Amino acid sequence: MPTNAEIVESLARKLERVRILNDLKECSTLEDFQELVKKYEALCNNDKA
């Protein structure tokens, strides 16, 4: 049986994937996609700090 922490972590990962997919679906141009890449690169860089 998974612990509460494992359940929360699993739900957080699923939620993040849905959020990313929704962001990708909103891209209609290459520029939109490039801006999205910049957004997620900045988020990843902040996570490393």
N, C-alpha and C positions, 0 to 999 in steps of 0.2 A: 504494500500500500504506500503510495507516494506521500511525502510529508507536505505540510502546508507550503513550505518554501519552494518545493519542487513544483507544486501546482501553480503557485504565483509566477514562478520563472517560466513555466510552459505557456501560461496565458499571456504573459508579457511578450514572449517571442512571437506568438500567433498574432497578437494585436499589432506588433511592429511590422510583421510581414504584410498584413492587410493594409496598413497605412502606406507602406512603400508601394504596394500594388496600386492603390488608389492614386497616389502621386504620379506613378508611371502612366496610368490610364488618362490622366489629364494632359499629358504632353501631346501636343499636336504638331510641334515643329522641332527641328534639331536644336534650336536655341532654347526651347523649353526644357529639352532633355539635358542640355549642357548646364543650365541653371540648376536643375535638380541634382546633377552630379556634384556641382559646387556646394550645394546645400548639404548633401550627405557627406561629402569630404570634410566639411567644416564640423559637422556633428561628430564624425569619427575622430578627427584631430582633437576635439574638446574632450572626448572620452579617454584619450591617451594621456591627457594632462592631469 
